[in-house]
C-alpha cells in the first residue's frame, strides 16, 4: 500500500503543472508512529518515497535505529543512503520547551 501511494505521488509530481510538488517535495508525518514494532513501517516509507531527509523529534532510540538500518557497508566511508542511492540525512531535533506530550487517551479523543 505504501509503495502504491509513493508511485501515485511521484506520477503526480511529474505531471505538467505540478512544479511545486516536483521541486518542493512532500512531508510525511507519521503522527508518533515510533514503537519498536513500527520501525519497519518507517523504513518501508523511507524507501518507497525515496526520502532524503528524516527529522526525528526528541527520540534518541529511533534516531539510532534508523541510522543503523541505513548505515553503509562496513569498512566504507560512504554516506548513509536510501535504497535508490540518494544521500539520506537523519536528524534528531529537540522539542521546544513548551511542548507537552499527548497521552493515548487524548489522541483517541482527537480522532
N, C-alpha and C positions, 0 to 999 in steps of 0.2 A: 504494500500500500504506500509506503514512504517513497519507494522508487517511482511509482506511478505519479505521485504528486510532484516529485522533483522533475520528472520528464515534462509534465504539463507546464510547470513554472518556467522551465528552460525554453520550451517551444513558444510560450507567450512572450518571453523576453526577446526572442529572436524575430518575432513578427514585427512588421513595419508599424511605426508609431509608438513603440514601447521603449524608447531610448532611456527613459528614467529607470525602468526596471533593468534593462540590459546593463547599464553602467553603474547604477546605484546599488544594485544588489537587493537582498532580501534579509530581513531579520527573522530568525526562528526563535520564538520564545517558548521554552519548554515548561514554563509555569511550575518550576520547582521539581521537575522530574529528575531527582538525583539519587534515589535509593539505589543501593548496590545492584539490585536486580534490573534496574533500568539503564545502567551504563551502556549495555549492548544496544539499546534502542537509540541512545545518543550517538554512539559510534556509527550506527547504520545511517542516521540522518546526516551526519557529517560527511560520510562517504557518498550517499545518494545525491546530496545537494552540492557536492564539490565545494564544501565550506573552506574558506581560507583564514577566517578569524573566529575564535571562540572566546567569549568573555564569561568568566565564572565568578559569580558574586559570593565572596566570603566562604569558599568551601575548599579547603586545602586537600582533602581526601579526593574529591572529584578531579581537581586540577592534576594531582599526581597520577590518578588512574587513567585519565585521558592522555596525559603526556606519555605514560608507559605504553598505552595501546598504539600510539602513533610514532613511537621513537624509531629512529633509523636503525639500520642493521648494525650489529655490534662491530666495533673496530673501524667505523667510518666517521667522518666529520660532516656527514650530510645533515642538512637541516631536517626538522620534523616536517613530514609531508603527508597529504591525504592520499587516497588510492590513485588519484589522477596525476600525482607528481607535483601538485600545487603546494607551495610552502604553506604550512599550517601554523598559525600563531595562536597559542593557548595562553590566555592572560587571566590572572586572578585579579579581581578588583575588590576594593573594600567598600562595605556599605557606609552610607552617611550616618552620622551619629544619631539622627532622629528616627532611623528606620526600625520598625518593630516587626518581628516575625509573626506571621499569622498561624494559628494552630489549625489542625484538621477540621475542627468544628466550624470555625469561621469560614474556611474555604468551602465547606459543604453548603453553608448558608448563602454564599455568594453565587452559587450555581443556579 
